[in-house]
Amino acid sequence: GRTVMYIGWSMVFVFLLGLLLNGRRTSPSQTFAFEKTYQAAQYRAKRENRPLLLEFYAHWCSPCRELEKNVLSLSAVIQESAHFICYRVNSDVEATLVSKYKVMEIPTILITDSDGNEIQRIKGILAPKDLIEIFRVQEKVDLNFWSTLVNKLCPLCR
């Protein structure tokens, strides 16, 4: 009787400990800070004058899962992504965004200015060091450069 009860409580303890440790592995500091909606991401990007990073994916897409597991979950990549306002676009659900940005394959990562104008397109899976380099270059880009240039050259375009 007591041995069976001891084993039962031990199994419950191990199960709860496993849940606790698994929760730590997926803490917010170890993942991209994805906004809940595209509208929220765009609003925040405009308010903070920061670029948008849009990750187009689908649940059934094995290269998307590979990108998530082997690249986007790495702490160095996550750290470099902090400059961006990030949003995951489920390609099966958000056809409007897929169409707007003419995404023909997934995974695709788009970097846009705060108005949603495309700056850079990354198709497929990149090595973490290459993605980090792209993030670092984009961090140095002045988001206002192009809009300021257009406004100066074409006052009627406003």
Secondary structure, DSSP 8 states (H G I E B T S, - for coil): -HHHHHHHHHHHHHHHHHHHHHHHHT-GGGS--B-SSHHHHHHHHHHHT--EEEEEE-TT-HHHHHHIIIIITSHHHHHHGGGSEEEEEETTT-HHHHHHTT--SSSEEEEE-TT--EEEEEES---HHHHHHHHHHHHTS-THHHHHHHHHH-GGG-
